[in-house]
Amino acid sequence: MTTSSPEFRDLLLEGTGTADTIFFRVDAGRAPGLSYGHLSRCLMLSRELRQRGTDTALLMGGLPDGVAYARSQGERVLPPTPDALRRTSARTLVIDLPYDPEPDLLEAARSAGLLLAYLDDTGRSHIAADVVLNSSILATPGMYPLVRTALLGPKHFLMPPEDMALSRRCRGRAASSVPGAPAMPDSQSSPVRPGRPSSPPSPDTRPRVVLTFGGSDPTGLTGKVLAALEKAALPLSLTVILGPGFAAENPIEPLAESLAATVIRAPERLLPILCDADLVLCAGGRTLYECTALGLTTLAIASTDNEAAVIAAFLARGMLPAGLAAWDVGLFVRTLRRILPSA
């Protein structure tokens, strides 16, 4: 599985001058089927395009947590209206949404002759555009009959060079590595003290497990997994990653404390933390593709029907050691014991 798509980036830049703007229509937030994966790849592309001298802006809807996070990353955020396109020297509109964009925005883009590009994971055959990138393992030829250029499959998965450079480290991690990563200025990275007496071995030979379920974890998999781990009483060294949209009213701290887990909130970079794990627990979205690209041992748990299909495809191709199509506490514990025999 290769992980870069210079073709897509170059297509976005077709005919674009330094005074032109590439717009991204994207949403993020704590909502079923949305989370932060769409925004993450738009942020990545936006940064790369700006480094190449092209102006960018994000057109985002009314989910305040996603908008706030995008602005905290230095992005210019505007409402998703035709006026935003008309007031700027727009050249390209990139749409990265799990649903169709506003009809008036599409009409304005087409009337202005903008290059229209989609980042799509769902195979919506009615999409009419110049370019579509669908890096899903479920993408198939002929999926987009109304698209001029379709870039399909995991070989087009978007991943920045600094993350791909971690591949060698992830595959040959030294046993003495310690989980950790730099955090955003307003992030909190806090080891949680154990809630019950324990005497971990010295040196600590317990399997290092990192769990992360997206930017907001709208289906609550973090709490479900922690509760299952507490009941199973497996000897693990556990790190819990909470994304920027994780709800503060969802109290996972008591469970994390009981498990002597380290909790890291909104890390600036996720993958260096994952690379120090013996096992990653994640959903069936972007993080699964990243873990596969880096050769990390992963147990994926679907949070949506589409993720269940993705996980099934990874399993069928032998690219994933274990995966669950839906949350099942008994099956989860049995699977975890199987792929972590030392536990």
C-alpha positions as a LaTeX table, in Angstrom:
\begin{tabular}{lrrr}
\hline
Residue & $x$ (\AA) & $y$ (\AA) & $z$ (\AA) \\
\hline
Met1 & 0.00 & 0.00 & 0.00 \\
Thr2 & 1.60 & 3.25 & $-1.16$ \\
Thr3 & 0.44 & 6.49 & 0.33 \\
Ser4 & 0.75 & 9.63 & $-1.69$ \\
Ser5 & $-1.16$ & 11.19 & $-4.54$ \\
Pro6 & 0.90 & 13.81 & $-6.35$ \\
Glu7 & $-1.50$ & 13.38 & $-9.27$ \\
Phe8 & $-4.35$ & 14.81 & $-7.23$ \\
Arg9 & $-2.30$ & 17.73 & $-5.93$ \\
Asp10 & $-1.04$ & 18.54 & $-9.44$ \\
Leu11 & $-4.56$ & 18.40 & $-10.85$ \\
Leu12 & $-5.72$ & 20.88 & $-8.21$ \\
Leu13 & $-2.99$ & 23.25 & $-9.32$ \\
Glu14 & $-3.89$ & 23.12 & $-13.02$ \\
Gly15 & $-3.92$ & 26.71 & $-14.29$ \\
Thr16 & $-3.67$ & 28.12 & $-10.76$ \\
Gly17 & $-1.58$ & 31.22 & $-10.21$ \\
Thr18 & $-0.26$ & 32.61 & $-6.96$ \\
Ala19 & $-3.14$ & 35.11 & $-6.81$ \\
Asp20 & $-5.76$ & 32.38 & $-7.11$ \\
Thr21 & $-7.49$ & 30.58 & $-4.23$ \\
Ile22 & $-8.25$ & 26.90 & $-3.86$ \\
Phe23 & $-11.36$ & 26.44 & $-1.71$ \\
Phe24 & $-12.22$ & 23.39 & 0.36 \\
Arg25 & $-15.86$ & 22.69 & 1.19 \\
Val26 & $-15.57$ & 20.58 & 4.33 \\
Asp27 & $-17.29$ & 20.08 & 7.67 \\
Ala28 & $-16.11$ & 18.58 & 10.94 \\
Gly29 & $-17.61$ & 18.05 & 14.35 \\
Arg30 & $-19.23$ & 15.64 & 16.72 \\
Ala31 & $-21.94$ & 14.24 & 14.49 \\
Pro32 & $-22.76$ & 10.70 & 13.31 \\
Gly33 & $-20.87$ & 9.85 & 10.14 \\
Leu34 & $-18.77$ & 13.03 & 10.20 \\
Ser35 & $-16.11$ & 13.42 & 12.92 \\
Tyr36 & $-12.76$ & 15.01 & 11.88 \\
Gly37 & $-11.28$ & 12.76 & 9.17 \\
His38 & $-12.51$ & 14.92 & 6.28 \\
Leu39 & $-11.09$ & 18.05 & 7.85 \\
Ser40 & $-7.75$ & 16.37 & 8.61 \\
Arg41 & $-6.96$ & 15.65 & 4.99 \\
Cys42 & $-8.16$ & 19.09 & 3.86 \\
Leu43 & $-5.84$ & 20.68 & 6.42 \\
Met44 & $-2.99$ & 18.56 & 5.10 \\
Leu45 & $-3.65$ & 19.57 & 1.49 \\
Ser46 & $-4.19$ & 23.21 & 2.42 \\
Arg47 & $-0.84$ & 23.41 & 4.20 \\
Glu48 & 0.98 & 21.79 & 1.30 \\
Leu49 & $-0.65$ & 24.09 & $-1.26$ \\
Arg50 & 0.19 & 27.19 & 0.74 \\
Gln51 & 3.79 & 26.04 & 0.98 \\
Arg52 & 3.77 & 25.99 & $-2.82$ \\
Gly53 & 2.55 & 29.59 & $-2.95$ \\
Thr54 & $-1.18$ & 29.02 & $-3.55$ \\
Asp55 & $-3.79$ & 30.69 & $-1.36$ \\
Thr56 & $-6.41$ & 28.46 & 0.29 \\
Ala57 & $-9.59$ & 28.86 & 2.31 \\
Leu58 & $-12.06$ & 26.49 & 3.98 \\
Leu59 & $-15.81$ & 26.78 & 3.47 \\
Met60 & $-17.41$ & 25.28 & 6.57 \\
Gly61 & $-20.95$ & 24.92 & 7.90 \\
Gly62 & $-22.41$ & 25.53 & 11.31 \\
Leu63 & $-20.60$ & 23.01 & 13.53 \\
Pro64 & $-18.72$ & 25.36 & 15.86 \\
Asp65 & $-16.25$ & 22.82 & 17.25 \\
Gly66 & $-14.97$ & 21.93 & 13.78 \\
Val67 & $-14.75$ & 25.58 & 12.72 \\
Ala68 & $-12.86$ & 26.49 & 15.89 \\
Tyr69 & $-10.38$ & 23.67 & 15.36 \\
Ala70 & $-9.74$ & 24.66 & 11.73 \\
Arg71 & $-9.05$ & 28.25 & 12.78 \\
Ser72 & $-6.74$ & 27.06 & 15.57 \\
Gln73 & $-4.68$ & 25.43 & 12.81 \\
Gly74 & $-4.20$ & 28.78 & 11.08 \\
Glu75 & $-6.83$ & 28.26 & 8.39 \\
Arg76 & $-9.02$ & 30.95 & 6.89 \\
Val77 & $-12.63$ & 29.80 & 7.35 \\
Leu78 & $-15.61$ & 31.27 & 5.48 \\
Pro79 & $-19.30$ & 30.32 & 5.29 \\
Pro80 & $-20.17$ & 27.93 & 2.42 \\
Thr81 & $-21.96$ & 30.48 & 0.23 \\
Pro82 & $-21.55$ & 31.54 & $-3.40$ \\
Asp83 & $-20.46$ & 34.99 & $-2.18$ \\
Ala84 & $-17.26$ & 33.48 & $-0.79$ \\
Leu85 & $-16.34$ & 32.30 & $-4.28$ \\
Arg86 & $-17.34$ & 35.55 & $-6.00$ \\
Arg87 & $-15.36$ & 37.81 & $-3.66$ \\
Thr88 & $-12.10$ & 35.97 & $-4.27$ \\
Ser89 & $-10.08$ & 34.96 & $-7.31$ \\
Ala90 & $-11.23$ & 31.37 & $-7.02$ \\
Arg91 & $-9.76$ & 28.74 & $-9.31$ \\
Thr92 & $-10.62$ & 25.38 & $-7.74$ \\
Leu93 & $-13.28$ & 24.01 & $-5.40$ \\
Val94 & $-12.49$ & 20.80 & $-3.51$ \\
Ile95 & $-15.47$ & 19.10 & $-1.85$ \\
Asp96 & $-14.81$ & 16.71 & 1.03 \\
Leu97 & $-18.15$ & 15.86 & 2.63 \\
Pro98 & $-20.02$ & 12.63 & 3.44 \\
Tyr99 & $-23.10$ & 14.29 & 1.90 \\
Asp100 & $-23.78$ & 16.49 & $-1.12$ \\
Pro101 & $-22.77$ & 20.16 & $-0.94$ \\
Glu102 & $-25.15$ & 23.10 & $-1.23$ \\
Pro103 & $-26.68$ & 23.28 & $-4.75$ \\
Asp104 & $-26.16$ & 27.05 & $-5.01$ \\
Leu105 & $-22.47$ & 26.65 & $-4.16$ \\
Leu106 & $-22.06$ & 24.02 & $-6.86$ \\
Glu107 & $-23.91$ & 26.17 & $-9.39$ \\
Ala108 & $-21.73$ & 29.19 & $-8.59$ \\
Ala109 & $-18.57$ & 27.11 & $-9.00$ \\
Arg110 & $-19.69$ & 25.73 & $-12.35$ \\
Ser111 & $-20.85$ & 29.14 & $-13.60$ \\
Ala112 & $-17.45$ & 30.60 & $-12.73$ \\
Gly113 & $-15.65$ & 27.79 & $-14.57$ \\
Leu114 & $-13.86$ & 26.50 & $-11.47$ \\
Leu115 & $-12.11$ & 23.16 & $-11.53$ \\
Leu116 & $-14.34$ & 20.92 & $-9.42$ \\
Ala117 & $-12.70$ & 18.16 & $-7.38$ \\
Tyr118 & $-14.13$ & 15.70 & $-4.86$ \\
Leu119 & $-12.58$ & 13.70 & $-2.06$ \\
Asp120 & $-15.14$ & 10.93 & $-1.73$ \\
Asp121 & $-15.20$ & 7.73 & 0.32 \\
Thr122 & $-18.70$ & 6.48 & $-0.43$ \\
Gly123 & $-18.81$ & 5.90 & $-4.21$ \\
Arg124 & $-21.61$ & 8.33 & $-5.06$ \\
Ser125 & $-22.07$ & 7.62 & $-8.77$ \\
His126 & $-24.06$ & 10.82 & $-9.38$ \\
Ile127 & $-21.02$ & 13.04 & $-8.71$ \\
Ala128 & $-20.20$ & 15.18 & $-11.75$ \\
Ala129 & $-16.73$ & 16.71 & $-11.52$ \\
Asp130 & $-13.35$ & 17.16 & $-13.16$ \\
Val131 & $-11.52$ & 15.02 & $-10.59$ \\
Val132 & $-12.47$ & 12.53 & $-7.88$ \\
Leu133 & $-10.08$ & 10.91 & $-5.44$ \\
Asn134 & $-11.51$ & 7.90 & $-3.60$ \\
Ser135 & $-8.76$ & 6.12 & $-1.68$ \\
Ser136 & $-11.18$ & 3.65 & $-0.11$ \\
Ile137 & $-10.34$ & $-0.03$ & $-0.35$ \\
Leu138 & $-13.93$ & $-0.41$ & $-1.60$ \\
Ala139 & $-13.43$ & 1.84 & $-4.67$ \\
Thr140 & $-13.92$ & 0.11 & $-8.04$ \\
Pro141 & $-13.45$ & 1.11 & $-11.71$ \\
Gly142 & $-16.52$ & 2.64 & $-13.30$ \\
Met143 & $-17.76$ & 3.99 & $-10.00$ \\
Tyr144 & $-17.89$ & 7.59 & $-11.28$ \\
Pro145 & $-19.30$ & 7.70 & $-14.83$ \\
Leu146 & $-19.68$ & 11.52 & $-14.76$ \\
Val147 & $-16.09$ & 12.29 & $-13.73$ \\
Arg148 & $-13.25$ & 13.16 & $-16.10$ \\
Thr149 & $-10.41$ & 11.76 & $-13.94$ \\
Ala150 & $-10.93$ & 9.25 & $-11.12$ \\
Leu151 & $-8.06$ & 8.29 & $-8.79$ \\
Leu152 & $-9.15$ & 5.12 & $-7.00$ \\
Gly153 & $-7.89$ & 2.86 & $-4.23$ \\
Pro154 & $-5.48$ & 2.92 & $-1.27$ \\
Lys155 & $-2.50$ & 3.72 & $-3.49$ \\
His156 & $-3.94$ & 7.25 & $-3.63$ \\
Phe157 & $-4.34$ & 7.58 & 0.14 \\
Leu158 & $-3.26$ & 11.08 & 1.17 \\
Met159 & $-0.48$ & 11.15 & 3.73 \\
Pro160 & 2.17 & 13.83 & 4.31 \\
Pro161 & 5.85 & 12.99 & 3.77 \\
Glu162 & 6.73 & 13.50 & 7.44 \\
Asp163 & 4.25 & 10.78 & 8.40 \\
Met164 & 5.39 & 8.39 & 5.68 \\
Ala165 & 8.95 & 8.87 & 6.98 \\
Leu166 & 7.81 & 7.17 & 10.20 \\
Ser167 & 7.37 & 3.87 & 8.36 \\
Arg168 & 10.86 & 2.55 & 9.11 \\
Arg169 & 10.59 & 3.57 & 12.76 \\
Cys170 & 7.18 & 1.93 & 13.12 \\
Arg171 & 8.31 & $-1.35$ & 11.57 \\
Gly172 & 11.52 & $-1.52$ & 13.58 \\
Arg173 & 10.54 & 0.13 & 16.84 \\
Ala174 & 13.09 & $-0.21$ & 19.62 \\
Ala175 & 11.78 & $-1.92$ & 22.75 \\
Ser176 & 12.78 & 1.06 & 24.85 \\
Ser177 & 10.55 & 3.57 & 23.01 \\
Val178 & 8.19 & 5.55 & 25.20 \\
Pro179 & 4.79 & 6.75 & 23.91 \\
Gly180 & 4.52 & 10.51 & 23.57 \\
Ala181 & 4.12 & 13.36 & 21.14 \\
Pro182 & 4.12 & 17.17 & 21.15 \\
Ala183 & 0.73 & 18.69 & 21.96 \\
Met184 & $-1.08$ & 21.77 & 20.79 \\
Pro185 & $-0.69$ & 24.78 & 23.11 \\
Asp186 & $-4.16$ & 24.24 & 24.56 \\
Ser187 & $-3.85$ & 20.45 & 24.68 \\
Gln188 & $-3.38$ & 18.43 & 27.82 \\
Ser189 & $-1.21$ & 15.34 & 28.05 \\
Ser190 & $-1.58$ & 13.81 & 31.46 \\
Pro191 & $-0.55$ & 10.46 & 32.90 \\
Val192 & $-3.35$ & 9.20 & 35.13 \\
Arg193 & $-2.41$ & 7.70 & 38.48 \\
Pro194 & $-3.55$ & 4.13 & 39.15 \\
Gly195 & $-6.70$ & 3.80 & 41.21 \\
Arg196 & $-5.71$ & 0.47 & 42.77 \\
Pro197 & $-2.40$ & $-0.91$ & 44.10 \\
Ser198 & $-0.26$ & $-2.47$ & 41.39 \\
Ser199 & 3.30 & $-3.61$ & 40.93 \\
Pro200 & 4.17 & $-3.46$ & 37.24 \\
Pro201 & 7.19 & $-5.50$ & 36.24 \\
Ser202 & 10.54 & $-3.75$ & 35.97 \\
Pro203 & 11.43 & $-3.39$ & 33.21 \\
Asp204 & 7.84 & $-3.08$ & 32.01 \\
Thr205 & 7.27 & $-5.90$ & 29.52 \\
Arg206 & 3.50 & $-5.43$ & 29.22 \\
Pro207 & 2.20 & $-4.97$ & 25.65 \\
Arg208 & 1.87 & $-1.29$ & 24.77 \\
Val209 & $-1.64$ & $-0.58$ & 23.49 \\
Val210 & $-2.86$ & 2.75 & 22.08 \\
Leu211 & $-6.55$ & 3.34 & 21.47 \\
Thr212 & $-7.98$ & 6.18 & 19.41 \\
Phe213 & $-11.43$ & 6.47 & 17.87 \\
Gly214 & $-11.33$ & 9.60 & 15.76 \\
Gly215 & $-11.62$ & 13.30 & 16.32 \\
Ser216 & $-14.87$ & 13.12 & 18.27 \\
Asp217 & $-15.80$ & 9.43 & 18.75 \\
Pro218 & $-19.54$ & 10.03 & 18.26 \\
Thr219 & $-20.46$ & 6.39 & 18.98 \\
Gly220 & $-18.61$ & 6.26 & 22.30 \\
Leu221 & $-16.19$ & 3.44 & 21.45 \\
Thr222 & $-13.52$ & 4.88 & 23.76 \\
Gly223 & $-15.62$ & 4.36 & 26.87 \\
Lys224 & $-16.86$ & 0.94 & 25.74 \\
Val225 & $-13.34$ & $-0.33$ & 25.11 \\
Leu226 & $-12.03$ & 1.04 & 28.40 \\
Ala227 & $-14.87$ & $-0.60$ & 30.32 \\
Ala228 & $-14.14$ & $-3.91$ & 28.61 \\
Leu229 & $-10.43$ & $-3.64$ & 29.38 \\
Glu230 & $-11.15$ & $-2.87$ & 33.02 \\
Lys231 & $-13.37$ & $-5.93$ & 33.34 \\
Ala232 & $-10.92$ & $-8.19$ & 31.48 \\
Ala233 & $-8.03$ & $-7.08$ & 33.73 \\
Leu234 & $-5.40$ & $-7.66$ & 31.03 \\
Pro235 & $-1.85$ & $-6.58$ & 31.90 \\
Leu236 & $-1.46$ & $-3.77$ & 29.38 \\
Ser237 & 0.43 & $-0.50$ & 29.23 \\
Leu238 & $-2.38$ & 1.69 & 27.87 \\
Thr239 & $-2.44$ & 5.08 & 26.15 \\
Val240 & $-5.76$ & 6.76 & 25.29 \\
Ile241 & $-5.90$ & 9.42 & 22.56 \\
Leu242 & $-8.84$ & 11.84 & 22.64 \\
Gly243 & $-9.42$ & 13.90 & 19.51 \\
Pro244 & $-10.14$ & 17.64 & 19.36 \\
Gly245 & $-13.91$ & 17.08 & 19.26 \\
Phe246 & $-14.16$ & 14.57 & 22.09 \\
Ala247 & $-17.05$ & 15.63 & 24.31 \\
Ala248 & $-15.97$ & 16.89 & 27.72 \\
Glu249 & $-19.21$ & 15.56 & 29.20 \\
Asn250 & $-18.17$ & 12.01 & 28.30 \\
Pro251 & $-16.21$ & 11.08 & 31.45 \\
Ile252 & $-13.60$ & 8.48 & 30.57 \\
Glu253 & $-11.18$ & 9.66 & 33.27 \\
Pro254 & $-12.39$ & 7.27 & 36.02 \\
Leu255 & $-11.92$ & 4.29 & 33.71 \\
Ala256 & $-8.54$ & 5.56 & 32.52 \\
Glu257 & $-7.45$ & 6.08 & 36.11 \\
Ser258 & $-8.53$ & 2.58 & 37.09 \\
Leu259 & $-6.46$ & 1.18 & 34.21 \\
Ala260 & $-3.41$ & 3.37 & 35.02 \\
Ala261 & $-3.71$ & 4.69 & 31.47 \\
Thr262 & $-2.02$ & 7.72 & 29.97 \\
Val263 & $-4.52$ & 10.14 & 28.43 \\
Ile264 & $-3.40$ & 12.46 & 25.62 \\
Arg265 & $-5.80$ & 15.12 & 24.37 \\
Ala266 & $-5.66$ & 16.46 & 20.81 \\
Pro267 & $-2.01$ & 15.69 & 20.03 \\
Glu268 & $-0.43$ & 17.82 & 17.35 \\
Arg269 & 0.70 & 14.63 & 15.59 \\
Leu270 & $-0.96$ & 11.29 & 16.18 \\
Leu271 & 1.19 & 8.87 & 14.23 \\
Pro272 & 4.41 & 9.17 & 16.28 \\
Ile273 & 2.39 & 8.00 & 19.29 \\
Leu274 & 0.92 & 5.07 & 17.37 \\
Cys275 & 4.37 & 4.04 & 16.16 \\
Asp276 & 5.42 & 3.33 & 19.74 \\
Ala277 & 2.58 & 0.83 & 20.24 \\
Asp278 & 2.58 & $-2.94$ & 20.04 \\
Leu279 & $-1.11$ & $-2.75$ & 19.13 \\
Val280 & $-3.40$ & 0.05 & 17.96 \\
Leu281 & $-7.16$ & $-0.04$ & 18.62 \\
Cys282 & $-9.04$ & 2.23 & 16.21 \\
Ala283 & $-12.19$ & 2.59 & 14.12 \\
Gly284 & $-12.47$ & 1.82 & 10.41 \\
Gly285 & $-11.70$ & 5.30 & 9.09 \\
Arg286 & $-8.59$ & 7.30 & 8.23 \\
Thr287 & $-6.54$ & 5.98 & 11.16 \\
Leu288 & $-6.93$ & 2.40 & 9.92 \\
Tyr289 & $-5.44$ & 3.37 & 6.54 \\
Glu290 & $-2.58$ & 5.20 & 8.28 \\
Cys291 & $-1.82$ & 2.22 & 10.50 \\
Thr292 & $-1.86$ & $-0.13$ & 7.52 \\
Ala293 & 0.48 & 2.14 & 5.56 \\
Leu294 & 2.92 & 2.18 & 8.46 \\
Gly295 & 2.75 & $-1.55$ & 9.10 \\
Leu296 & 1.27 & $-1.26$ & 12.59 \\
Thr297 & $-0.51$ & $-4.19$ & 14.23 \\
Thr298 & $-4.11$ & $-3.02$ & 14.46 \\
Leu299 & $-7.45$ & $-4.18$ & 15.78 \\
Ala300 & $-10.17$ & $-2.16$ & 14.03 \\
Ile301 & $-13.73$ & $-1.76$ & 15.33 \\
Ala302 & $-16.42$ & $-0.39$ & 13.01 \\
Ser303 & $-18.44$ & 2.60 & 14.17 \\
Thr304 & $-20.62$ & 2.75 & 11.00 \\
Asp305 & $-21.91$ & 0.33 & 8.38 \\
Asn306 & $-19.45$ & 1.72 & 5.83 \\
Glu307 & $-16.56$ & 1.14 & 8.23 \\
Ala308 & $-17.73$ & $-2.45$ & 8.69 \\
Ala309 & $-17.45$ & $-2.98$ & 4.93 \\
Val310 & $-13.99$ & $-1.36$ & 4.89 \\
Ile311 & $-12.75$ & $-3.58$ & 7.74 \\
Ala312 & $-14.14$ & $-6.68$ & 6.00 \\
Ala313 & $-12.22$ & $-5.74$ & 2.84 \\
Phe314 & $-8.97$ & $-5.24$ & 4.76 \\
Leu315 & $-9.45$ & $-8.63$ & 6.42 \\
Ala316 & $-10.23$ & $-10.35$ & 3.12 \\
Arg317 & $-6.99$ & $-9.02$ & 1.60 \\
Gly318 & $-4.91$ & $-10.09$ & 4.58 \\
Met319 & $-4.02$ & $-6.48$ & 5.39 \\
Leu320 & $-5.44$ & $-6.53$ & 8.93 \\
Pro321 & $-4.89$ & $-9.14$ & 11.66 \\
Ala322 & $-8.27$ & $-8.63$ & 13.30 \\
Gly323 & $-11.40$ & $-6.51$ & 13.05 \\
Leu324 & $-14.94$ & $-6.24$ & 14.39 \\
Ala325 & $-17.91$ & $-5.31$ & 12.20 \\
Ala326 & $-19.72$ & $-3.92$ & 15.26 \\
Trp327 & $-19.08$ & $-3.51$ & 18.96 \\
Asp328 & $-19.33$ & $-6.82$ & 20.83 \\
Val329 & $-17.65$ & $-6.84$ & 24.21 \\
Gly330 & $-17.15$ & $-10.60$ & 24.38 \\
Leu331 & $-15.78$ & $-10.86$ & 20.85 \\
Phe332 & $-13.52$ & $-7.87$ & 21.48 \\
Val333 & $-11.92$ & $-9.41$ & 24.56 \\
Arg334 & $-11.49$ & $-12.80$ & 22.88 \\
Thr335 & $-9.93$ & $-11.19$ & 19.81 \\
Leu336 & $-7.62$ & $-9.08$ & 21.92 \\
Arg337 & $-6.41$ & $-12.13$ & 23.84 \\
Arg338 & $-5.76$ & $-13.91$ & 20.55 \\
Ile339 & $-3.63$ & $-11.21$ & 18.97 \\
Leu340 & $-1.87$ & $-10.37$ & 22.24 \\
Pro341 & $-0.93$ & $-13.85$ & 23.52 \\
Ser342 & 1.35 & $-12.38$ & 26.18 \\
Ala343 & $-1.70$ & $-10.67$ & 27.72 \\
\hline
\end{tabular}
